[in-house]
Amino acid sequence: MGNAILWALIGTFFTFFMTSAGAALVFIFKGKPSDNVQRIFLGFAAGVMIAASVWSLLIPAIEEVEANGGIGWIPAAGGFLLGVGFLMVLDFIIPHLHIDSKEAEGVPSSFKRSTLLFLAVTLHNIPEGMAVGLAFALASQHGGEYASAMALAIGIGIQNFPEGAAIALPLRNEGESPFKAFSMGMFSGIVEPIFGVGVVLVASFIKPLMPWLLSFAAGAMIYVTIEELIPEAHLGEHSNFGTLGVIFGFVIMMILDVALG
């Protein structure tokens, strides 16, 4: 378990670092990205999360069950739906505001607009951290073959760079100081190491539930992708920029997983 925790820390702190690096763009650029760049950023993140959910989470979950003589689709479908339900509940409970939206979601609150934007990004970083942590936990249980888990961490980290920029630059545009916008962008990713290590600890005690946990993370990531990223990537005219972002992100994550897995 110790090695899995260490690798999960390395992997999730890499994704956290990439979020921070993206947020640091507020010290270079003053305004938020153009609409087309924003669509590409969000589409790319969506494509990475879709590919990661399939290749890094659902397929390993099915293979894990079938290798032990079980029916692969049962925990894959069951865990997936539980993950969707979990994020749906958080979506209804936690007050948050999506980029370019005027109406906040979740329970009513007196939070500032900048705080609501921060919470929206933090919310969908939770399943990303879980996914990376579970990938390392699974690798640990299979003799420490961490290449596939590292591929997932690299893919999530790559898409976290534009995500960090996508939260920090709009906050700067909202009137926050560069340092505060950077700090909020950076700390939106801190949930990834927390949840990444947390699921490794859980997985070490309930190994038979690993396929369910992998599918759970996949469901949570797909919910975020469909509920938030893809719609936001297709706001306004010329939505083909968002579509191309999704396709490019999907291909990059697929290549990483197949080449390094």
C-alpha positions in Angstrom: 0.0 0.0 0.0 2.9 2.4 0.8 4.1 2.4 -2.8 0.6 3.0 -4.1 0.2 6.0 -1.8 3.6 7.4 -2.9 2.8 7.0 -6.6 -0.7 8.4 -6.1 0.9 11.4 -4.4 3.4 11.9 -7.2 0.7 11.5 -9.9 -1.9 13.8 -8.3 0.6 16.4 -7.3 1.7 16.4 -11.0 -1.9 17.1 -12.0 -2.1 19.8 -9.2 1.1 21.3 -10.5 -0.3 21.5 -14.0 -3.4 23.2 -12.7 -1.2 25.7 -10.9 0.9 26.3 -14.0 -2.2 27.1 -16.1 -3.4 29.4 -13.4 -0.1 31.2 -13.5 -0.9 32.6 -16.9 -2.7 35.4 -15.1 0.7 36.9 -14.5 1.2 37.0 -18.3 -2.2 37.7 -19.8 -4.6 40.3 -18.4 -8.0 39.3 -19.9 -9.8 36.0 -20.1 -9.1 33.8 -23.2 -11.0 34.5 -26.4 -14.3 32.6 -26.8 -12.7 30.2 -29.3 -9.7 29.5 -27.1 -12.0 28.9 -24.2 -14.0 26.4 -26.3 -10.9 24.6 -27.3 -9.7 24.4 -23.7 -13.0 23.1 -22.4 -13.4 20.7 -25.3 -9.9 19.3 -24.9 -10.6 18.6 -21.2 -13.9 16.9 -22.1 -12.1 14.7 -24.7 -9.4 13.6 -22.2 -12.0 12.8 -19.6 -14.1 10.7 -21.9 -11.1 8.7 -23.2 -9.7 8.3 -19.6 -13.1 7.0 -18.4 -13.2 4.3 -21.0 -9.5 3.1 -21.4 -8.2 3.8 -17.9 -11.2 3.1 -15.8 -14.1 1.1 -17.3 -12.1 -1.4 -19.4 -9.7 -2.2 -16.5 -12.8 -2.6 -14.2 -14.4 -5.1 -16.6 -11.1 -7.0 -17.2 -10.5 -7.2 -13.4 -13.9 -8.8 -12.8 -13.7 -11.2 -15.8 -10.2 -12.3 -14.8 -11.8 -13.6 -11.5 -14.6 -15.3 -13.3 -17.3 -12.7 -12.8 -19.6 -10.8 -15.1 -17.8 -7.7 -16.1 -20.6 -5.4 -17.0 -22.4 -5.6 -13.6 -19.9 -3.6 -11.5 -19.0 -1.5 -14.6 -22.6 -0.3 -15.0 -23.4 -0.3 -11.3 -20.4 1.7 -10.3 -20.8 4.0 -13.2 -24.3 4.9 -12.2 -23.3 5.4 -8.6 -20.6 7.8 -9.7 -23.1 9.8 -11.8 -25.4 9.9 -8.8 -22.7 11.0 -6.5 -21.7 14.0 -8.7 -25.3 14.8 -9.3 -25.9 15.1 -5.5 -22.8 17.3 -5.2 -24.0 19.4 -8.1 -27.3 20.0 -6.3 -25.8 20.7 -2.9 -22.6 22.7 -3.5 -23.3 26.3 -4.7 -21.3 27.0 -7.8 -21.3 29.0 -11.0 -20.2 28.0 -14.5 -18.1 30.2 -16.7 -20.3 32.6 -18.8 -23.4 31.7 -16.7 -25.4 34.3 -14.8 -27.4 31.9 -12.5 -25.7 30.0 -9.8 -26.5 26.4 -9.2 -26.7 24.4 -6.0 -28.2 25.6 -2.7 -28.8 29.3 -2.4 -25.8 31.2 -0.9 -24.3 34.6 -0.5 -21.0 33.6 -2.0 -19.3 36.1 -4.3 -19.2 35.3 -8.0 -15.5 34.5 -7.9 -16.0 32.0 -5.1 -18.9 30.3 -7.1 -16.6 30.0 -10.1 -13.9 28.5 -8.0 -16.3 25.9 -6.5 -17.5 24.9 -10.0 -14.0 23.9 -11.1 -13.1 22.4 -7.7 -16.2 20.2 -8.0 -15.1 18.5 -11.2 -11.5 18.1 -10.1 -12.8 15.6 -7.5 -13.4 12.7 -9.9 -10.1 13.4 -11.7 -8.2 12.9 -8.4 -10.1 9.8 -7.7 -9.4 8.4 -11.1 -5.6 8.9 -10.8 -5.5 7.5 -7.3 -7.5 4.4 -8.3 -5.3 3.8 -11.3 -2.2 3.7 -9.1 -4.0 1.5 -6.5 -4.9 -1.0 -9.3 -1.4 -1.0 -10.6 -0.1 -1.7 -7.1 -2.4 -4.7 -6.8 -1.0 -6.0 -10.1 2.7 -6.1 -9.2 3.5 -2.4 -9.4 3.2 -1.9 -13.2 2.6 1.8 -13.0 2.9 2.8 -16.7 -0.8 2.9 -17.4 -1.5 4.9 -14.2 1.2 7.3 -15.2 -0.3 7.7 -18.6 -3.6 8.7 -17.0 -1.8 11.1 -14.6 0.0 12.7 -17.6 -3.3 13.0 -19.6 -5.2 14.5 -16.7 -2.3 16.8 -16.0 -2.2 18.0 -19.7 -5.8 18.9 -19.6 -5.5 20.6 -16.2 -3.2 23.2 -17.6 -5.9 24.8 -19.8 -8.4 24.2 -16.9 -6.2 26.2 -14.5 -6.1 29.0 -17.1 -9.8 28.7 -17.7 -10.6 29.5 -14.1 -7.8 32.0 -13.2 -8.1 34.2 -16.3 -11.9 34.8 -15.9 -11.4 35.5 -12.2 -8.8 38.1 -13.2 -11.3 39.5 -15.7 -13.9 39.7 -12.9 -11.6 42.2 -11.1 -9.6 39.9 -8.8 -5.9 40.7 -8.3 -3.5 38.5 -10.3 -2.3 36.8 -7.1 -5.8 36.0 -5.8 -6.9 34.8 -9.3 -3.8 32.5 -9.4 -4.3 31.3 -5.8 -8.0 30.4 -6.5 -7.0 28.7 -9.8 -4.2 26.8 -8.0 -6.3 25.7 -5.0 -9.1 24.5 -7.2 -6.8 21.5 -7.9 -5.8 20.7 -4.3 -8.8 18.3 -4.1 -7.0 16.0 -6.5 -4.2 14.8 -4.2 -6.7 14.7 -1.3 -9.2 12.4 -3.1 -6.5 10.6 -5.0 -4.7 9.4 -1.8 -8.1 8.9 -0.1 -9.3 6.4 -2.6 -6.0 4.5 -2.5 -6.5 4.1 1.3 -10.1 2.9 0.8 -9.1 0.5 -2.0 -6.4 -1.1 0.1 -9.1 -2.2 2.6 -11.8 -3.3 0.1 -9.9 -4.8 -2.8 -12.9 -6.8 -4.1 -14.7 -3.5 -4.7 -11.9 -2.1 -6.9 -13.9 -2.6 -10.2 -16.8 -0.7 -8.6 -14.6 2.1 -7.5 -13.0 2.4 -11.0 -16.4 2.5 -12.6 -17.6 5.0 -9.9 -14.8 7.4 -10.9 -15.6 6.9 -14.6 -19.3 7.8 -14.0 -18.4 10.9 -12.0 -16.0 12.1 -14.8 -18.6 11.4 -17.5 -21.2 13.3 -15.6 -19.0 16.4 -15.3 -18.1 16.1 -19.0 -21.7 16.0 -20.2 -23.2 18.3 -17.6 -20.5 21.0 -17.8 -17.6 20.8 -20.2 -19.3 19.9 -23.5 -22.1 22.4 -23.1 -19.7 25.2 -22.2 -17.4 24.2 -25.1 -20.3 24.7 -27.5 -21.7 28.1 -26.3 -22.4 30.7 -29.0 -21.4 30.5 -32.6 -18.6 28.5 -34.3 -19.0 25.6 -31.8 -16.7 23.5 -34.1 -13.8 24.8 -32.1 -15.2 23.0 -29.0 -15.9 19.9 -31.1 -12.3 19.8 -32.4 -11.0 20.3 -28.8 -13.0 17.2 -27.7 -11.7 15.1 -30.6 -8.1 16.2 -30.0 -8.3 15.6 -26.3 -9.8 12.2 -26.8 -7.1 11.1 -29.3 -4.2 12.4 -27.1 -5.5 10.5 -24.0 -6.2 7.3 -26.1 -2.7 7.4 -27.5 -1.2 7.9 -24.0 -3.1 5.0 -22.6 -2.5 2.6 -25.4 1.2 3.5 -25.9 2.1 3.5 -22.2 -0.5 1.0 -20.9 
